[in-house]
Amino acid sequence: MRVGDKGGVTINAAIPEEGRRRFALAHEPGHWLLHADRTQRFLCWQENLRDYDGSAEDIEANAFAAALLLPRPMMFPAHLAALPSLGLIAAIAARFHVTLMAAALRYVSTLEKPVMVVFSREGKIAWWRRNDDQMKGLYGEKAQALSPRSLASAVAETGQPSGDMQPVEWDVWFPHLAPRSGRTLHEQSVRLEHAPIVMTLWWAK
Ligand SMILES: [Zn+2]
């Protein structure tokens, strides 16, 4: 909320996780700086803090929050050399006190690795984010049902993480695309804590 040149942020005290509170707190100054001409009062729900449900303004505020909480120069040295995995993303989340989702989105878009992250709900792909340079042309079909051969499908059913990154056939995830020759697709999946969402990391090795 903005009154003249002063602003304030209130956060729902019912949000238990530090990562979600920090992201909400970093999201609002994004509106303050980027959208001063549009409205003086933003009311952002949890859905607005996830890009797939958010408005254009919320997606911009989310990008601002991600850059503020996960500064690119601080991410590079420790994480560039490591192999992609959800364990690495969990370590980034712990290091920067952000949610697993925020860490994953920043990881795939910032570090130059052939990685994508996909979020599925109720057994279907909801949305995804990729490293645009490294994963050009690869995309998940929205509302595509999870293949029973995917690790994500088992995670959705059991709630248990999938274990280590494992190779999967291309057509498990990309039945609509030709396989990429010379590359093997790897998958690792986990169910998010605060929502019925399965997060999958793809790595085209
Ligand atoms: Zn917002």
Residues whose N, C-alpha, C, O or C-beta is under 5 A from the ligand:
A	BS01	ZN	C44 N48 D58 A61
